[in-house]
């Protein structure tokens, strides 16, 4: 019985130590296990800067959690509209410098919820009600630069990899 309790404690502690750190300055997402870096990914945050105001299109700072994971079996490049797979496979531009008129959400969605009242949670600044996601983008050639409308964009392959490594409730610190 003691061994089972120890194993449960060990695995809960192991999972709880995992977190995501997003560096605005370096335009990278870092998956961490305690002090150890598991993986780094190139990202794009908002071209409008940092902030939490509703309607600002800025990337919110502070402590968040992954509230919802959406799109587990969606094909690479699958487009979401209103968090539902539209059935469309949207092109991915890795090398071609093609701008997409719309803010296309592709492949997977990690929907973030703020944890800091009046910073990224609550009236007028709520990350969840602002639909702040980590998601795939067709404009992969822009990764590493500020290019989004508030969300954290990733390459489609990377967002699948991250999606498979994380869990709902995982902490996401945006700095």
RADADA-V865779 format. One record per backbone hydrogen bond with DSSP energy under -1.0 kcal/mol. CO is the residue of the C=O (numbers start at 1). NH is the residue of the N-H. If there is no record, write none. Layout:
BEGIN
co:CO nh:NH
co:CO nh:NH
END
This chain:
BEGIN
co:1 nh:5
co:2 nh:6
co:3 nh:7
co:4 nh:8
co:5 nh:9
co:6 nh:10
co:7 nh:11
co:8 nh:12
co:9 nh:13
co:10 nh:14
co:11 nh:15
co:12 nh:16
co:13 nh:17
co:15 nh:18
co:17 nh:34
co:19 nh:32
co:20 nh:173
co:21 nh:30
co:22 nh:175
co:23 nh:27
co:23 nh:28
co:27 nh:43
co:28 nh:23
co:29 nh:41
co:30 nh:21
co:31 nh:38
co:31 nh:39
co:32 nh:19
co:33 nh:36
co:36 nh:33
co:39 nh:31
co:41 nh:29
co:43 nh:144
co:44 nh:153
co:45 nh:147
co:45 nh:148
co:46 nh:49
co:49 nh:59
co:53 nh:56
co:59 nh:51
co:62 nh:174
co:63 nh:115
co:64 nh:172
co:65 nh:113
co:66 nh:169
co:68 nh:111
co:70 nh:109
co:71 nh:74
co:75 nh:78
co:77 nh:90
co:78 nh:107
co:79 nh:86
co:81 nh:84
co:84 nh:81
co:88 nh:79
co:93 nh:141
co:96 nh:98
co:102 nh:104
co:105 nh:80
co:106 nh:108
co:106 nh:136
co:109 nh:70
co:110 nh:134
co:111 nh:67
co:111 nh:68
co:113 nh:65
co:116 nh:119
co:116 nh:120
co:116 nh:121
co:120 nh:127
co:121 nh:118
co:122 nh:125
co:124 nh:54
co:126 nh:130
co:127 nh:132
co:128 nh:131
co:132 nh:112
co:133 nh:152
co:134 nh:110
co:135 nh:154
co:136 nh:106
co:138 nh:93
co:138 nh:140
co:139 nh:142
co:140 nh:143
co:142 nh:145
co:148 nh:47
co:152 nh:135
co:153 nh:44
co:154 nh:137
co:155 nh:159
co:156 nh:160
co:157 nh:161
co:158 nh:162
co:159 nh:163
co:160 nh:164
co:162 nh:165
co:162 nh:166
co:167 nh:170
co:170 nh:66
co:171 nh:20
co:172 nh:64
co:173 nh:22
co:174 nh:62
END
